[in-house]
Amino acid sequence: MRFPWQRHYGQRITMGGRDVVVFGMERHYWQDIYYYAMTSSWPQFFLAAALVFLSFNLIFASLYMLGEHPIANMAPDNFLGAFFFSVETLATVGYGDMHPQTVYAHWVSTTEIFVGMASVALITGVMFARFSRPRASILFSQYPVSHVADGQQLLLFRIANARLNIISEASAKLRMLHDEETTSMGKFRKLTDLRLERDQHPMFSLGWTIIHVIDADSPLYGKTPAQLKNMNAAFVLTVEGVDETTHQMQRARQYYQAQEIRWGHRYIDVLNYQGTVAHLHYQRFHETEVVPGQERVDQ
């Protein structure tokens, strides 16, 4: 069944670095509870669990109150006492002071114990899944840079492993998204792979500069910043590998608009040596500087 207001309902989401309002897509909350449980924040997760727990106890307390003296030694002798008994039953604590004394109460408590055991199992499973879910700690530079080195125009992205451990057999992929229009297909969003100078790193531990050479084979060849902006060009950098500490697959993605490229810039070196000891200054990780003689004004 579809309600009339759902036809015009707009769902605002952020996808690929862009804000998008989606129409005509119905939400199915009850069929995708696990997804929302996994993607919510920890405060939201615990608040939802607390609300479910409170709701169950209010419902069963109301069911107990429908019976005639269903609970022995109920204290206080009102709805609050039934609520406290429901909490003890749902949690399978069973202090022994209050207990069912009618067949009706036994049936309600039996149902509640089943619901309680199932709920605890489900919440425990989801909590374990949230704790054990791998989270990448890959730091991406705030801006891409582009400059000429050894006679070649380069597009560079700097990344770092924030955990400072080893991500083995790391791989990187760079893709460009841009608008394209043809007479046969009309206007659509095209995805193009960009070849990297090196797309594999056997031991990604500290830093890694991702390099794309803008040569005659590159989709960026001959493109000006103004042209890239008109194409609504953007770049998606994806990095993945195996964390040697947890032995879990790590995957991270960063989205850049073409306007964020700093032309004629290079990254400031964050590595220096004091004697034989290397010092890394990650507080300067996002800083760039103009390459002398390569100042470029966006057109």
N, C-alpha and C positions, 0 to 999 in steps of 0.2 A: 504494500500500500504506500502510495506517495501522497504526502500532504501538499496542498496548493502552494504554501509558502516556500517549500523546498525547491520549487522551480526557479525561484529568483534568489535563493540563498547563495551568498558569496563567501567562500572560505579563503582567508588570506594566509598565504604561506610564503616562506623564503626558499627559493629553489635556485641553485647555481649562482648565488650571490645577488639574485634579483627578487624583488617583491612581486608576487603573482596572486591575483584574485581568481579563484576557480569557481565556475558556476556549473550547476547540473550534476555535480558529483555528490551522491548521497553518502553520508557517514553511517558506518555500521559499528557503533561503539561496542555492543554486546558480543559481536563476532570477532572483535580484535582487541579484547581486554589485555592480552599479553603484550601487544605492541605498545599500548599506552602505559602499561606498568613498567616496561623496559625503557621507554623514552622520557618518562617524567623525571623531575628532579627528586632527590631524596626527601626533602620536606614535603613535596606533593605526594610522594608515594606513601610516606608514613601517615600523612593527614588522611589520605583516602582509606588506608587500612584501618585507622582509628574510627572513621565515619562508618565503615562497613561493620566493624565490631560493635559500635554503639547502636547501629540500626538493628542488627540481629538481636541484641539483648532487649531492645525496646519492643521488638515484635514478639519475642518469646515471653517476655514479662506480661505483655497484653494477653497472650494465649493462656498463660497460667491464671490470670485474673478472671478469665471466663469460667473457670471451674469453681466448684463449691468446696472451699477449704482444701485446695489441692496440695498445699505444702505444710508439713508439720513444723512447728516451732518457728514460723515465719516471723522475722523481726527486722524492721518494724512491720506491723500487721497491715500493710497497705501496698500500693504499687511499687514503692521503693524497695520493700522487702522482696517482692517478686523479681525486681530488677537485679538485686544482689544475688539472689539464688540463680538467676539466669546466667550471670557472669561466672559463678562458680561452676555451673553445669557446662556452659559452653567451653570453658577452659579446662574441663575435666579435673578440677581441683578437688571438689568434694570434701569440704571440711567436716561434714557429719552433723553439724548443728541443725541444719534444715535439710529435709529430704521429702520426696514425693510420698503422699499417703493415700492417693486415689489412683484408680486405673487410668483415668484421664490424664493426670499429672505424669504418670509413668510413660504414657505414650508421647506426651509433649517432650519430656526430658530425653527419651530415647531418640526422638527426631533431632533435638538440639545437640545431643552428643555427637550424632553422625555429622551434622553440619559443622560443629566445632572441630572435629578431627579432620574433616576434609578441608576446612578453611586454613587450619594451621599448616597442613601439608602443602597447600597451594602457596600460601604466603612464604613459607620457608623455601620452597623451590624457586620462587621468583626472586627472593632476596639473594639466594645463592647464585642464581644466574646473573643478577646485577653485579654482585661482588666479583664474580669470576670472569665477567665480560672483559676482553682485552681492550685497553685504551692506549692509543698511540700518543706519544709525547714528542712529536716531531714539530719543531719550530720552523715556521716559514718566514722569510724576509717580508717586510711590509710592502716593499716595492720591487718590481723587476727592474733591471737596468740593461742598457744596451750601449755598446761602444765598439770602436774599431781596435782590434788587436792583431798584429802580424798580418795586416792587410785584409782582415776579414771582419765583417760586421757580426757581432755576437749579441745574442739575447740571453741574459743570465738570471737565474733564480738561486738564492742561497737558502739552504736548509741546515738544521742542526738537530741532533738527538738530545733532547732535554734531560733524559735520564742518565746520559753519559755512560751508558753501557754499550754493548755491541748488538746491532741488528745485522744478522748475517744474511748474505745473499740478497741485499736490498736492491730493488729495481725502481726505476722512475719512468713515468710516461707523461708526455706533454701533448696536449691537444688544444686546437684553436676552434672556438665557436664563432660563427659569423653569419650574418644575414646574406642570403643569396636569392636572386629572383630569375626565373627562366620562363619562357613562353609556355612550356609544356607543364611545368609543375607549379608555377606561380611563385610566391614568396615563401621561403622556408628557412629553417635554421640548420646550417651545415656544420658538420663536425669533421675536422681534418687533423690527422696525426702529424706531429712535428718531430723530425728526426733529431735525436740528441747525440752530442759528441761522445758521451758515455752514459749508458742507461743502466749499468749494473755497478754495484759496489759490494765487494766481498765482505767487508767489515765496516759498516757505517756506525761510527761511534761518536765523533765530535761534529765535524762539519762536512758539507758536500755542496759544491757549486754545480748546478745543473746548467748545461750550456747547449744552446741551439745556434748553429751557424746559419746566418741569413745569406745564403748563396743563391745561385740561379735556380736551384732545385727547391728552394724554400717558398712556401706560400706567402711569406712576408716580403719577398724580394721586390724591391722597387716601391713598396708601399710607404706612404708618408703617414705621420700621426693623424692628419686630418682624414685621410682615406680610411684608416683603421677605425676611426671614430664613426665615420659615416656607415661603415660596414657593421657597426655595433659589435666589434670584435672583442673577444674575451679569451682567456687562457685558463685551462684546468690542468693543474699539476698534481699527479697522483704518485704517492710513494708507498711501497709495501716491502715487508721483509719479516724475518723470524726473530723475535726477541730471545736472545740466548739465556736470559735470566728466567723468564716464564715459559719459554718454548711455545709461545703463542704467536700467531700471525698478527703483525701490526700493519695497519693501513690508515693513511691520512691523505687528505685532499685539500687543496687550496684553490680558490677562484680569484682571478685577477681580471679587471677591466683593462682594455688596451690603453686607456687614458692614464693608467697608473704607471706605465713604463716611464722611467727616467732616462731619456735619450742623452747620450754623451756623458753618462755617469758610470762610475764603478763603485763597488762596495769598499768601504774602509776596512783595512786589514785588522782583524781582531786577534791575531796571533803575533806574539813577540817572545823573544828569549832573554832570560836573565841567567847568563852562564849557560848551563846545559839544560835548564828547566824551562819548558814551554809555558807561557802564560796566555790564557784565552780570556778575552774581555767581551763577554756576551752582552754587556750593557750597551755596546756599540754595534750590535749585530745588525740593526736595521739602518744604520747610517750609510749614506752614500756621499760621493764627492765628484765634482766635475773633472773629467779627464782633460788636461790642458790641450787646447787646440781643437777640442771636439764639442764645443758648445753648440747646441742645436735648439732652435726655436721651433715649437710646434706650429704647424701651418694649418 
